[in-house]
Amino acid sequence: MRGTSLGITAAMTRVGMAALRATAPGGRERWERTNYAGRTVELYAGPASALAVALGAGRVRPAAGMAVAVAGLCGAYDDLAGDHRRGFRAHLAALRQGEVTSGTVKLFGISAAGLVAGALMKERLVDKALAGVVIAGAAHFVNLVDVRPGRAAL
């Protein structure tokens, strides 16, 4: 059963990537970056895989699907409209000076989605809070290790 679900998610990701590549909303240059090795990489995989995983997770736990979708949207926004500051500290420093960076949107958006998902999945208040922290923390951990394209998948 799990293999079938993974296969469906992978197929949906490929379809999503092909659709994004064909339409390239905002132009191809918006969806391409030069990586640390000087090669051009595309940003289509993140939104496509987030949507595919959100749809799959949402079939089992709608709140989980919502959390993945929000995290994917925040990540796509950061990739497409983001600046080059790195780390929570840099984004929070900008926020203290009144500037809302794409990293700040991602930090608070993913945190809020995780807390809401935890609240929707559990009954007792303490369980809601713990589940929300675990969901948000896991999403932020993936974000922290995903400093180069594809790194989080390793």
C-alpha positions as CSV (number, residue, x, y, z in Angstrom):
1,M,0.0,0.0,0.0
2,R,2.7,2.5,0.9
3,G,4.7,1.8,-2.2
4,T,1.6,2.5,-4.3
5,S,1.0,5.8,-2.4
6,L,4.6,6.8,-2.9
7,G,4.3,6.0,-6.6
8,I,1.2,8.1,-6.9
9,T,2.9,11.0,-5.1
10,A,5.9,10.7,-7.3
11,A,3.8,10.7,-10.5
12,M,1.8,13.7,-9.2
13,T,5.1,15.5,-8.6
14,R,6.3,14.8,-12.1
15,V,3.0,16.0,-13.6
16,G,3.2,19.1,-11.4
17,M,6.8,19.8,-12.4
18,A,5.9,19.4,-16.1
19,A,2.9,21.8,-15.8
20,L,5.0,24.4,-14.0
21,R,7.9,24.0,-16.5
22,A,5.5,24.4,-19.4
23,T,3.8,27.5,-18.0
24,A,6.6,29.0,-15.9
25,P,4.4,31.6,-14.2
26,G,6.2,34.9,-14.2
27,G,8.8,33.7,-16.8
28,R,11.5,31.0,-16.7
29,E,14.1,33.3,-15.2
30,R,11.9,33.5,-12.1
31,W,12.1,29.7,-11.7
32,E,15.8,29.3,-12.2
33,R,18.8,29.9,-9.9
34,T,22.5,29.4,-10.2
35,N,23.6,27.0,-7.5
36,Y,26.9,26.9,-5.5
37,A,28.6,25.0,-8.3
38,G,27.6,27.5,-10.9
39,R,25.0,25.3,-12.5
40,T,21.4,26.4,-13.3
41,V,18.8,24.7,-11.2
42,E,15.1,24.8,-11.5
43,L,12.6,25.5,-8.6
44,Y,9.7,23.5,-9.9
45,A,10.2,20.5,-7.8
46,G,9.5,22.1,-4.4
47,P,5.9,23.4,-5.1
48,A,5.1,20.3,-7.2
49,S,6.2,17.9,-4.5
50,A,4.6,19.9,-1.7
51,L,1.3,19.9,-3.5
52,A,1.5,16.1,-4.2
53,V,2.4,15.3,-0.6
54,A,-0.3,17.7,0.7
55,L,-2.9,15.9,-1.4
56,G,-1.8,12.5,-0.3
57,A,-1.5,13.5,3.4
58,G,-4.8,15.3,3.2
59,R,-6.6,12.0,2.2
60,V,-5.4,10.5,5.5
61,R,-5.4,13.6,7.8
62,P,-6.8,16.8,6.3
63,A,-5.0,18.9,8.9
64,A,-1.7,17.3,7.9
65,G,-2.5,18.1,4.2
66,M,-3.2,21.7,5.1
67,A,0.1,22.0,7.0
68,V,2.1,20.6,4.1
69,A,0.3,22.9,1.7
70,V,0.9,26.0,3.7
71,A,4.6,25.0,4.2
72,G,4.9,24.5,0.5
73,L,3.3,27.8,-0.3
74,C,5.6,29.6,2.2
75,G,8.6,27.8,0.7
76,A,7.6,28.6,-2.8
77,Y,7.1,32.3,-1.8
78,D,10.6,32.3,-0.2
79,D,12.2,30.8,-3.3
80,L,10.5,33.1,-5.8
81,A,10.4,36.4,-3.9
82,G,13.1,35.8,-1.3
83,D,16.1,37.7,-0.4
84,H,19.5,36.2,0.3
85,R,19.6,36.5,4.1
86,R,20.2,33.2,5.9
87,G,19.1,32.0,9.3
88,F,16.3,32.9,11.8
89,R,18.5,35.6,13.4
90,A,18.9,37.6,10.2
91,H,15.2,37.5,9.4
92,L,14.2,38.4,12.9
93,A,16.7,41.2,13.0
94,A,15.1,42.6,9.8
95,L,11.7,42.2,11.4
96,R,12.8,44.2,14.4
97,Q,13.7,47.0,12.0
98,G,10.2,46.8,10.5
99,E,11.1,44.8,7.4
100,V,9.1,41.6,6.7
101,T,11.3,39.3,4.7
102,S,10.2,36.2,2.9
103,G,12.1,34.2,5.5
104,T,10.0,35.8,8.2
105,V,6.8,34.9,6.3
106,K,8.1,31.3,6.1
107,L,9.1,31.2,9.7
108,F,5.7,32.4,11.0
109,G,3.6,30.7,8.3
110,I,5.0,27.3,8.9
111,S,4.8,27.7,12.7
112,A,1.2,28.8,12.5
113,A,0.3,25.9,10.1
114,G,1.9,23.4,12.4
115,L,0.2,24.7,15.5
116,V,-3.2,24.7,13.7
117,A,-2.7,21.2,12.4
118,G,-1.7,19.9,15.9
119,A,-4.8,21.6,17.3
120,L,-7.1,20.0,14.7
121,M,-5.6,16.5,15.2
122,K,-5.6,16.1,19.0
123,E,-8.3,16.3,21.7
124,R,-6.5,17.5,24.9
125,L,-5.0,21.0,25.0
126,V,-1.5,19.7,26.0
127,D,-1.6,17.2,23.1
128,K,-2.6,19.9,20.7
129,A,0.3,22.1,21.7
130,L,2.8,19.2,21.6
131,A,1.6,18.0,18.3
132,G,1.8,21.5,16.9
133,V,5.3,22.1,18.1
134,V,6.5,18.7,16.7
135,I,4.9,19.4,13.3
136,A,6.3,22.9,13.1
137,G,9.6,21.8,14.4
138,A,9.9,19.0,11.9
139,A,9.1,21.4,9.0
140,H,11.6,23.9,10.3
141,F,14.3,21.2,10.6
142,V,13.7,20.3,6.9
143,N,14.0,24.0,6.0
144,L,17.3,24.3,8.0
145,V,19.0,21.3,6.2
146,D,17.6,22.3,2.8
147,V,20.4,24.9,2.1
148,R,21.1,23.6,-1.3
149,P,18.7,22.2,-3.9
150,G,17.7,18.7,-3.0
151,R,19.6,18.6,0.2
152,A,16.5,17.9,2.4
153,A,15.7,14.8,0.3
154,L,19.0,13.1,1.2
